[in-house]
Amino acid sequence: SSASRTPAAPAGQVEEAEEVETSEDDIEATEAAGRKAEELNVDLSSVEGTGQGGRITVGDVEKAARGDE
């Protein structure tokens, strides 16, 4: 009997990163930031992202909701 082998990713190559969603306006935000923006009624287009590559993070959304921009 032949067992099929599935190649595994080498250790260290699996990165834990949040899913990123891009709206039709090409606003990059983490999935969690998108949910937080909906919860706080914050318009993501008015939020400046401080995450990797300028992505909007939950902290950025919370800061915008407080008016600390």
ABEGO torsion letter per residue (X at the ends): XBBBBBBBBBBGABBBBBBBBBBAAGBBBBAAAAAAAAAAGBBAAABBBABBGGBBBAAAAAAAAAGAX
